[in-house]
Amino acid sequence: MQIKINDVLRAYIEPLTESEYQALERSILVEGCRDALVLWEDVLVDGHNRYQICQQHGIPFKVTENTSFRSLDDVKLWMIDNNLGRRSISDFQRGVLALRKKEIMAARAVELATQAAAEDAAIAPPEGEATKAKPAAMPLASREDIARAARLSSATIGQIEKIQKTATPELVEAVRAGTISINAAATVASLSEAEQVAAVAGGKKELQKAAKEVRELRAASRPAKEPKEGEYGRPMTEVDELRSENAALKEKNAALRAEITALQLRISELIDAS
C-alpha cells in the first residue's frame, strides 16, 4: 500500500521538539516500531514521525485502518481526543486542542440543526400532529466544558483563548517552548506587538519583567475595594475569608467526587457491555 501524507493532518497536532524526535528515533532504532500507524483509507492519520523514521532507516512497521471516519472532521476529532489522552503534552497544547474540538463540534451542531430544519420543512407532518425534535450533536457549549475536556481550569482556557487572539507568533512560540507560563503570556499578550516581540527577544527574565509591569499597572488603575461584609454586617476578617474559601473548595471537591462516580459507573457499563 502506498501511504499518502495529508499536509493539513500532518500539521494539525503540535510537532515534536528536536530532542523529542531524537528520543523517538533512538527508541525505534533499538526496539523497532512497536505501535501501528493509523490510516484513513490510504491517508496517514497517526504516526507521521514514526513513519518518517522507519522510511529513513528501512525499519518495518504495521498499519491499521480506522473505518469509522466519514469526513476530515471525524479524523481531526479522533486526533484531538487521541492526543488529549496522552500525558506528555503540555497544558497549552491541551487547551489549544480542546478549543479546536469546540470549533468542530459547534460547526457540526449548526450543520445538523440546519439539515434537520430543511428535512422538517420538506416533510410536513399530518395536520394536528406535532413535529418531533431531532437530536443534534452537542457542542462544547461553555468554557467549563472545554476546560473539562482538556483537564484544565476554565481560567486557564480563558488565558489560552486570549493568547490565541492577541499574542504574536513569537510569544506563542515562547509559551510552547515553556519559556513563559500561560498566565504570564496572557498578561504580556495585552501589550502592543512591538512590545511583545521585544520582551520575547529579551528572554525569560524580560518576559517576567513585562508581565510584572502590566500587572502592577493594572493594580494601580483599579479603584480601591471596599471591605467585604461578614456575619451581622461587620467587615470580613481574614478568618471569614478563609472560611468562605474553605466552603468553596468543599463544594468543588463534592462536584469532582460526583464526576468521578459518574465516570466509574460509565466504565462499569462499558465493561459489562463488552
Secondary structure, 3 states (H helix, E strand, C coil): CCCECCHHHHCCCCCCCHHHHHHHHHHHHHHCCCCCEEEECCEEEECHHHHHHHHHHCCCCCEEECCCCCCHHHHHHHHHHHHHCCCCCCHHHHHHHHHHHHHHHHHHHHHHHHHHHHHHHHCCCCCCCCCCCCCCCCCCCCHHHHHHHHCCCHHHHHHHHHHHHHCCHHHHHHHHHCCCCHHHHHHHCCCCHHHHHHHHHCHHHHHHHHHHHHHHHHHHHCCCCCCCECHHHCECCHHHHHHHHHHHHHHHHHHHHHHHHHHHHHHHHHHHHC
